[in-house]
Protein backbone atom coordinates (compact mmCIF):
# COMPACT_ATOMS: atom_id res chain seq x y z
CA UNK A 1 0.00 0.00 0.00
CA UNK A 2 1.40 3.40 -0.97
CA UNK A 3 1.71 6.42 1.26
CA UNK A 4 -1.03 8.03 -0.81
CA UNK A 5 -3.43 5.14 -0.13
CA UNK A 6 -2.82 5.22 3.61
CA UNK A 7 -2.93 8.99 3.82
CA UNK A 8 -6.13 9.30 1.80
CA UNK A 9 -7.90 6.91 4.14
CA UNK A 10 -6.50 8.61 7.24
CA UNK A 11 -7.39 12.15 6.16
CA UNK A 12 -10.82 11.07 4.88
CA UNK A 13 -11.65 9.50 8.25
CA UNK A 14 -10.34 12.55 10.13
CA UNK A 15 -12.78 14.69 8.15
CA UNK A 16 -15.53 12.12 8.79
CA UNK A 17 -16.18 11.73 5.06
CA UNK A 18 -17.37 8.52 3.47
CA UNK A 19 -15.89 7.04 0.34
CA UNK A 20 -19.29 7.62 -1.26
CA UNK A 21 -19.27 11.34 -0.41
CA UNK A 22 -15.84 11.87 -1.95
CA UNK A 23 -16.71 9.79 -5.00
CA UNK A 24 -19.91 11.75 -5.62
CA UNK A 25 -17.99 15.04 -5.35
CA UNK A 26 -15.58 13.78 -8.04
CA UNK A 27 -18.42 12.30 -10.11
CA UNK A 28 -17.10 8.77 -9.59
CA UNK A 29 -18.62 5.56 -8.34
CA UNK A 30 -17.79 4.84 -4.69
CA UNK A 31 -15.50 1.98 -5.71
CA UNK A 32 -13.05 4.48 -7.22
CA UNK A 33 -12.16 5.78 -3.77
CA UNK A 34 -11.97 2.25 -2.37
CA UNK A 35 -9.57 1.42 -5.19
CA UNK A 36 -7.43 4.46 -4.34
CA UNK A 37 -7.32 3.45 -0.69
CA UNK A 38 -6.36 -0.13 -1.53
CA UNK A 39 -3.65 0.99 -3.95
CA UNK A 40 -5.29 -0.55 -7.03
CA UNK A 41 -5.64 2.82 -8.80
CA UNK A 42 -4.31 6.35 -8.50
CA UNK A 43 -6.10 9.61 -9.29
CA UNK A 44 -5.28 12.00 -12.09
CA UNK A 45 -3.29 15.07 -11.13
CA UNK A 46 -6.41 17.24 -11.26
CA UNK A 47 -8.31 14.85 -8.99
CA UNK A 48 -5.32 14.62 -6.63
CA UNK A 49 -5.39 18.39 -6.24
CA UNK A 50 -9.16 18.34 -5.70
CA UNK A 51 -8.81 15.61 -3.06
CA UNK A 52 -6.13 17.59 -1.22
CA UNK A 53 -8.32 20.70 -1.19
CA UNK A 54 -11.34 18.71 -0.07
CA UNK A 55 -9.36 17.15 2.79
CA UNK A 56 -7.68 20.47 3.68
CA UNK A 57 -4.14 19.13 3.23
CA UNK A 58 -1.37 19.81 0.75
CA UNK A 59 -0.73 17.49 -2.17
CA UNK A 60 2.65 16.73 -0.57
CA UNK A 61 0.95 15.66 2.65
CA UNK A 62 -1.55 13.55 0.76
CA UNK A 63 1.09 11.67 -1.22
CA UNK A 64 3.46 11.44 1.74
CA UNK A 65 6.32 13.65 0.62
CA UNK A 66 8.40 14.81 3.54
CA UNK A 67 9.94 18.29 3.39
CA UNK A 68 13.68 18.27 2.75
CA UNK A 69 16.01 19.83 5.23
CA UNK A 70 19.23 21.47 4.16
N, C-alpha and C positions, 0 to 999 in steps of 0.2 A: 504494500500500500504506500502510495507516495505521500509526501508532506502535504500536498494540495488536498488529497482525499481526506486525510485526518483533520486538517485544519478546517476544511469546509464543513465537515460534520460538527466539529467543536464549536465553531463560530455560529453555525445555524442553530444549534441547541442553546447556546448562550442567549441568542436573540429570541428564543422560543418560537422559531419558525418551523413549519413542517416542510418536508420535501415537496409536498403538493403545492403549498403556497409559493415557494420559490419557482417551481416548475411553471405554474400558471403565470407568474410575473414575466417569465422568459418565453411564454407561449410554447412550452414543452409539455410532454406527458410526464407524470411524476416519476416514471422509471429513469428518465434522463438524469435526475439528481441522484437517485440511488446508484446509477452507474458511475457517476462522478465520485461518489463517496466510496465505492468499492474499488475504484481504480480502473474500471473497464473502459471508460471514456474520459476525455478531457474537453473542456469548453473551448470555444473559439476565443480569440483575444478580446473581442467586443463583449462577449458574455462573461469572460473573466473579470473585466473591468466593472460590468454591471453587478456581478455578484459581490465584488469587493465593496462597491458603494452601498449596496443593499445591506451588507453585513457590517458596515461602518468600520472597515479595516482597509489597509493599503493592499495593493496587489502583491507587494513583497511579503507582507504578513500572511496573506492567503496562500501563496505558493511556498512559503517557508524559507524565504531568503533572509539570511541574517546580515545585518549591516557589517561592513568591513571596518576594521580599526586599523589605523596607520601607526 
